[in-house]
Amino acid sequence: MGFGSYDESEQETGNQTDEDDDSEAVSVHEHDHEGEVSFESEASTDDLVGRLSEMRDEDEE
């Protein structure tokens, strides 16, 4: 059997086992959280926007 080839009977058996076995299923909602995030900063919006501009200028260099 060469690279990339497969035995069709093995492929069919593999699919049946995967469908029957849910023990390793991933729950996409396991770590969902609801809430709010807030922070306080003494910097003004103008200061923060200015710093962002500086950072972008540094990346361009």
N, C-alpha and C positions, 0 to 999 in steps of 0.2 A: 504494500500500500504506500503510495507516494505522498508527499506533502500536499495537503489540501484535499485529499480524497478521503472518503469515509465509507463505512459499511452501512448501507441503508437500514439493515435490521437493528444495528446498534443505535442508530439515530432514532428510530421509532421507539425502542425500548427506553432510551433516555428521556424522551418526551413524556412517556406515560409515568415514569417515576417522578419527574418534576411536578406533574399535575397532581399526583396523589399525595405528595409530601409538602404540607404547608407549615411544617415545624420551623423552617428557617425563613419564613416570609418576613419581609421588612415592613414595618408599620411607619408610614410617612407622617403620621400624626402623633407619634410617640412623644415628641419633644415640643409640641405646639404650646405656646404661651400667649396669654392675652394680658395687656397692660399698657402702661405708658412709660416713656423714657423722657426725663428732663435733666437739664444741667444748668448750672449758673456760671457765668463768666463775667469778669470785670472788663473785658475787652468790648469795645463798641463794634457795631456791624461794620463801620468803615475800617476799623483796625483789622478785623478778620478778613474782609475783602482785599485789603491792601496786602496782607500776608499771603493770601492765596495767589494774588498777582505775582508777588515776589517768587513764590515757589514755582509757578509756571515758567517764569523767566529763567530760573535756575535750571529747569529741566530742558529748556531749549538750547542752552549753552553747551 
